[in-house]
């Protein structure tokens, strides 16, 4: 934001000076370099930078690393934060993004439950890279496609958007996505518990398995408990109709290959010193370029005999 007013420098922020130091703030884990370790947090920051926010974002990096963000709260459609600046009273920050409607989430959950790969990864607490493409195909892009989809508000006197306090919140939000990838989905309208419950219910319905009752009646004294056997799924379903073969009849064939093996394994013909060219010269302590040249001559000498 310009500090010129009618050709005279007003220096309107000079009265506030450096930000006030705080104790117990949310400090970014990355002390230097880029912020964001997972694909989803890096992708989030890349999207923001694609909106020409790159230089504005960097204004808040030092705030994020100094622990100036006091609180960060993620709810469906809104991220709220309290950021300590140079004034005694901290600033109130909010970043709004329209959550997906319930009907759209139902379509997404059907898509996720229909593919075991996504269900398994999500139930294990991970977001696979392919998830972004699935959401986009369902008409629900995970990340905003334009800056106008984000409503950014801060009650500081800086008119720039994002200001330092908003930028610091963006960085801490990316690290929150690193710590818990489901926070990204929560921001778009579905909490971890809601999404995983829906996926489990749909997987049970798809496989035909019967979940155990919550309050099962106790068995009479002396009676054996009744055990419900779920319908076979996956490989068990494919093998269910095959007759079991005694081990004694297959022990002699156990180590035999199911198909004939080629006489010689395939070989990729490359230059004998390709690996040396890729690795570069070793450290001087173990020989440096001289050792590299001796190894290259040895590769060339013994290479033809190895073919």
C-alpha positions as CSV (number, residue, x, y, z in Angstrom):
1,X,0.0,0.0,0.0
2,X,1.3,3.4,-0.9
3,X,2.2,5.8,2.0
4,X,1.9,8.9,-0.2
5,X,-1.1,11.2,0.4
6,X,-1.3,14.2,-1.9
7,X,2.4,14.0,-2.6
8,X,3.4,14.1,1.1
9,X,4.6,10.9,2.8
10,X,2.3,10.3,5.7
11,X,4.2,7.2,6.9
12,X,0.9,6.1,8.4
13,X,2.2,2.8,9.9
14,X,5.4,4.3,11.4
15,X,3.7,4.9,14.7
16,X,3.2,1.2,15.2
17,X,6.8,0.0,14.6
18,X,7.7,-3.7,14.8
19,X,5.1,-6.4,15.7
20,X,4.8,-7.1,19.4
21,X,6.4,-10.3,20.5
22,X,4.1,-12.9,21.8
23,X,4.5,-16.1,23.8
24,X,2.8,-19.3,22.9
25,X,1.8,-18.3,19.3
26,X,1.4,-20.8,16.5
27,X,4.9,-20.8,15.1
28,X,5.6,-22.3,11.6
29,X,7.6,-25.5,11.7
30,X,9.7,-24.5,8.7
31,X,12.5,-22.1,10.0
32,X,13.7,-21.3,6.5
33,X,13.0,-21.9,2.8
34,X,9.6,-23.0,1.5
35,X,6.7,-23.8,3.7
36,X,4.6,-26.9,3.0
37,X,5.8,-30.5,2.9
38,X,2.8,-32.5,1.5
39,X,1.5,-32.3,-2.0
40,X,-1.8,-30.7,-0.8
41,X,-0.2,-27.9,1.2
42,X,2.3,-27.1,-1.6
43,X,-0.5,-27.2,-4.1
44,X,-2.5,-24.8,-2.0
45,X,0.3,-22.3,-1.8
46,X,1.0,-22.7,-5.6
47,X,-2.6,-21.9,-6.3
48,X,-2.3,-18.7,-4.2
49,X,0.9,-17.7,-5.9
50,X,-0.8,-18.2,-9.3
51,X,-3.2,-15.4,-8.3
52,X,-0.2,-13.0,-8.4
53,X,0.0,-13.2,-4.6
54,X,3.5,-14.4,-4.4
55,X,5.2,-11.2,-3.3
56,X,2.3,-10.4,-1.0
57,X,2.4,-13.8,0.6
58,X,6.1,-13.5,1.5
59,X,5.2,-10.5,3.7
60,X,3.6,-12.8,6.2
61,X,6.2,-15.5,6.2
62,X,8.2,-13.8,9.0
63,X,5.0,-13.4,11.0
64,X,4.2,-17.1,10.6
65,X,7.7,-18.1,11.7
66,X,7.8,-15.7,14.6
67,X,4.6,-17.1,16.1
68,X,2.5,-14.0,15.6
69,X,-0.6,-16.1,14.8
70,X,-2.3,-16.6,18.2
71,X,-5.2,-18.9,17.1
72,X,-6.3,-20.7,13.9
73,X,-9.7,-22.2,13.6
74,X,-10.9,-24.2,10.5
75,X,-14.7,-24.6,10.0
76,X,-16.7,-25.5,6.9
77,X,-16.3,-22.5,4.6
78,X,-14.3,-20.3,6.9
79,X,-10.8,-20.0,8.5
80,X,-10.6,-17.6,11.4
81,X,-7.4,-16.4,13.0
82,X,-6.2,-13.9,15.6
83,X,-2.8,-12.3,14.6
84,X,-0.7,-10.1,16.8
85,X,0.6,-7.1,15.0
86,X,2.3,-3.9,16.3
87,X,-0.8,-2.6,18.0
88,X,-1.7,-3.8,21.5
89,X,-5.0,-5.3,20.3
90,X,-4.5,-8.4,17.9
91,X,-6.2,-8.3,14.5
92,X,-9.1,-10.5,13.6
93,X,-8.6,-12.4,10.3
94,X,-11.0,-14.5,8.3
95,X,-10.7,-16.4,5.0
96,X,-13.9,-17.6,3.5
97,X,-14.3,-20.2,0.7
98,X,-17.7,-21.5,-0.3
99,X,-18.2,-25.1,1.0
100,X,-19.5,-27.8,-1.3
101,X,-23.3,-28.4,-0.9
102,X,-24.6,-31.6,0.6
103,X,-25.7,-33.1,-2.8
104,X,-22.2,-32.5,-4.2
105,X,-20.6,-34.2,-1.2
106,X,-22.9,-37.2,-1.7
107,X,-21.7,-37.5,-5.3
108,X,-18.1,-37.3,-4.2
109,X,-18.6,-39.9,-1.4
110,X,-20.2,-42.3,-3.9
111,X,-17.2,-41.8,-6.2
112,X,-14.7,-42.4,-3.4
113,X,-16.5,-45.4,-2.0
114,X,-16.7,-47.0,-5.5
115,X,-12.9,-47.2,-5.8
116,X,-11.2,-49.3,-3.1
117,X,-7.9,-47.4,-3.7
118,X,-9.3,-44.1,-2.5
119,X,-11.3,-45.6,0.3
120,X,-8.3,-47.5,1.7
121,X,-6.0,-44.4,1.5
122,X,-8.5,-42.1,3.1
123,X,-9.4,-44.6,5.9
124,X,-5.6,-44.8,6.5
125,X,-5.5,-41.1,7.0
126,X,-3.8,-40.1,3.7
127,X,-4.9,-38.0,0.6
128,X,-3.5,-39.6,-2.6
129,X,-2.4,-37.3,-5.4
130,X,-5.1,-38.5,-7.6
131,X,-7.7,-37.2,-5.3
132,X,-7.5,-33.7,-6.8
133,X,-8.4,-35.1,-10.2
134,X,-11.4,-37.1,-8.8
135,X,-12.8,-34.0,-7.1
136,X,-12.4,-31.9,-10.2
137,X,-14.1,-34.6,-12.4
138,X,-17.0,-34.6,-9.9
139,X,-17.4,-30.8,-10.3
140,X,-15.9,-30.0,-6.9
141,X,-12.3,-28.7,-7.3
142,X,-10.4,-28.9,-4.1
143,X,-8.7,-25.6,-4.5
144,X,-10.1,-22.2,-5.6
145,X,-9.8,-21.5,-9.3
146,X,-9.7,-17.7,-8.8
147,X,-8.9,-15.1,-6.2
148,X,-12.5,-14.0,-6.3
149,X,-13.6,-17.3,-4.7
150,X,-11.7,-16.3,-1.5
151,X,-13.2,-13.6,0.8
152,X,-10.3,-12.2,2.8
153,X,-10.9,-9.9,5.7
154,X,-8.6,-8.3,8.3
155,X,-9.3,-5.3,10.6
156,X,-5.8,-3.9,10.4
157,X,-5.2,-0.5,8.7
158,X,-3.4,-1.9,5.7
159,X,-5.5,-1.9,2.6
160,X,-3.4,-4.4,0.7
161,X,-4.9,-7.8,0.2
162,X,-3.5,-10.0,1.5
163,X,-1.9,-8.0,4.3
164,X,0.8,-9.5,6.5
165,X,-1.7,-10.9,8.9
166,X,-3.7,-12.6,6.1
167,X,-0.5,-13.9,4.5
168,X,0.7,-15.3,7.8
169,X,-2.7,-17.1,8.2
170,X,-2.3,-18.6,4.8
171,X,1.1,-20.1,5.7
172,X,-0.2,-21.5,9.0
173,X,-3.2,-22.9,7.2
174,X,-0.9,-24.7,4.7
175,X,1.0,-26.2,7.7
176,X,-2.3,-27.2,9.3
177,X,-3.0,-29.1,6.1
178,X,0.4,-30.8,6.5
179,X,-0.4,-31.9,10.0
180,X,-3.9,-33.1,9.1
181,X,-4.9,-33.4,5.5
182,X,-8.6,-33.8,6.4
183,X,-8.6,-30.1,7.5
184,X,-8.6,-29.2,3.8
185,X,-11.7,-31.3,3.3
186,X,-13.2,-29.9,6.5
187,X,-12.8,-26.4,5.0
188,X,-14.7,-27.6,1.9
189,X,-17.6,-28.8,4.1
190,X,-16.9,-32.4,5.4
191,X,-15.1,-33.2,8.7
192,X,-12.9,-36.3,9.0
193,X,-15.4,-38.2,11.1
194,X,-18.3,-37.4,8.8
195,X,-16.4,-38.4,5.6
196,X,-15.0,-41.7,7.0
197,X,-18.3,-42.7,8.5
198,X,-20.0,-42.2,5.1
199,X,-17.2,-44.2,3.3
200,X,-17.4,-47.1,5.8
201,X,-21.2,-47.2,5.4
202,X,-21.0,-47.3,1.6
203,X,-18.2,-49.9,1.6
204,X,-20.3,-52.1,3.9
205,X,-23.3,-51.7,1.6
206,X,-21.2,-52.5,-1.5
207,X,-19.6,-55.6,-0.1
208,X,-22.7,-57.0,1.6
209,X,-21.0,-57.3,4.9
210,X,-23.2,-57.0,8.0
211,X,-21.8,-54.7,10.7
212,X,-22.1,-56.1,14.3
213,X,-25.0,-54.7,16.3
214,X,-24.2,-52.0,18.8
215,X,-26.1,-53.5,21.7
216,X,-26.0,-57.3,21.1
217,X,-28.1,-59.3,23.5
218,X,-26.1,-61.5,25.9
219,X,-26.1,-65.3,25.3
220,X,-27.8,-67.7,27.7
221,X,-25.7,-69.3,30.3
222,X,-23.7,-72.2,28.8
223,X,-24.6,-71.3,25.2
224,X,-22.0,-70.7,22.6
225,X,-22.0,-67.1,21.2
226,X,-23.4,-66.7,17.7
227,X,-20.8,-65.5,15.2
228,X,-22.0,-63.9,12.0
229,X,-19.7,-64.7,9.1
230,X,-19.5,-61.8,6.6
231,X,-19.8,-62.5,2.9
232,X,-16.4,-63.1,1.2
233,X,-14.9,-60.0,-0.6
234,X,-11.9,-59.4,-2.8
235,X,-9.6,-62.4,-3.3
236,X,-11.7,-64.5,-0.9
237,X,-14.7,-64.1,-3.2
238,X,-12.6,-65.3,-6.2
239,X,-11.2,-68.3,-4.4
240,X,-14.4,-69.3,-2.6
241,X,-15.6,-71.8,-5.2
242,X,-12.2,-73.6,-5.6
243,X,-11.6,-76.9,-3.9
244,X,-8.8,-77.1,-1.3
245,X,-5.8,-79.2,-2.4
246,X,-4.0,-81.1,0.3
247,X,-0.5,-79.7,0.9
248,X,1.2,-83.1,0.4
249,X,0.0,-83.1,-3.3
250,X,1.5,-79.6,-4.0
251,X,4.7,-79.6,-2.0
252,X,6.8,-80.8,-4.9
253,X,5.5,-78.0,-7.2
254,X,5.6,-75.2,-4.6
255,X,8.8,-73.6,-5.9
256,X,8.1,-74.2,-9.6
257,X,7.3,-71.1,-11.7
258,X,3.7,-71.0,-13.0
259,X,4.9,-70.1,-16.5
260,X,8.2,-70.9,-18.3
261,X,11.0,-68.4,-17.6
262,X,13.1,-67.0,-20.4
263,X,16.6,-68.5,-20.9
264,X,18.3,-65.2,-20.1
265,X,16.8,-62.2,-18.3
266,X,16.3,-59.1,-20.4
267,X,19.2,-56.6,-20.3
268,X,19.2,-52.9,-21.0
269,X,22.3,-52.1,-23.1
270,X,23.8,-48.7,-22.0
271,X,27.2,-47.2,-21.8
272,X,29.4,-48.7,-19.3
273,X,30.1,-45.4,-17.5
274,X,26.5,-44.2,-17.5
275,X,26.3,-44.5,-13.7
276,X,29.5,-42.5,-13.2
277,X,28.2,-39.7,-15.4
278,X,25.0,-39.5,-13.4
279,X,26.6,-39.5,-10.0
280,X,29.4,-37.0,-10.8
281,X,32.9,-36.9,-9.2
282,X,33.2,-38.3,-5.6
283,X,34.4,-36.2,-2.7
284,X,38.1,-35.3,-2.6
285,X,38.5,-37.2,0.7
286,X,37.9,-40.5,-1.2
287,X,39.7,-39.7,-4.4
288,X,37.9,-36.9,-6.2
289,X,38.0,-36.7,-10.0
290,X,41.1,-38.9,-10.1
291,X,39.1,-41.8,-8.7
292,X,36.3,-41.1,-11.1
293,X,38.6,-41.5,-14.1
294,X,40.1,-44.7,-12.7
295,X,36.7,-46.2,-12.3
296,X,35.7,-45.1,-15.8
297,X,38.7,-47.0,-17.3
298,X,37.9,-50.0,-15.2
299,X,34.2,-50.0,-16.4
300,X,35.4,-49.8,-20.0
301,X,37.9,-52.6,-19.5
302,X,35.5,-55.0,-17.8
303,X,32.4,-54.0,-19.5
304,X,32.6,-56.0,-22.8
305,X,33.4,-59.2,-20.9
306,X,30.3,-58.8,-18.8
307,X,28.0,-58.8,-21.9
